[in-house]
Amino acid sequence: MKKQTKIGLLLMAALLVWSIIGYQIIGSLNPPVPQTGVPSIKKHTAEKFSKQALYSLQENYRDPFLGGFPQKKIVVKKAIPKKETTPPFPAIVYNGMIQGSNSKSFILTINGNQEVLKLGDLKQQITLVSANGEEAVVRFQGIKKTVFLNK
């Protein structure tokens, strides 16, 4: 082969390689626009699907990280006791004692009203349980309270 023929073939091969490289570069810069069409929708009927599940969950299984079976948590509901609403204890002041020859009477001020009571007497739902010269024990709806002498 002559020298000019070889140069011509090499130029043709180089031109072919550079044209392929140029085509790939231009193709990557300007990608072809995809055709948008309406996709076909296939209708599925219920007959094709079985009602049986393909898998099932096991309730008791060995935990791979903890190494044991899970414990069921027992929830204990505590009964909340009902609080009985009692009216507030009335204001009571022990004023003193009146002593006669046979009996003793005690002066109490209940809710601003002065009352003279003997042991066991009931006035305004207040019962005088016991008393002496310094203190008196009174009961209101089952609740006992000690009231000291007001000086």
Sequence and secondary structure as in RCSB ss.txt:
>XXXX:A:sequence
MKKQTKIGLLLMAALLVWSIIGYQIIGSLNPPVPQTGVPSIKKHTAEKFSKQALYSLQENYRDPFLGGFPQKKIV
VKKAIPKKETTPPFPAIVYNGMIQGSNSKSFILTINGNQEVLKLGDLKQQITLVSANGEEAVVRFQGIKKTVFLN
K
>XXXX:A:secstr
  HHHHHHHHHHHHHHHHHHHHHHHHHHHS               TTTS SS S    SS   TTT S       
                EEEEEEEE SS EEEEEEETTEEEEE TT EETTEEEEEE SSEEEEEETTEEEEEEB 
 
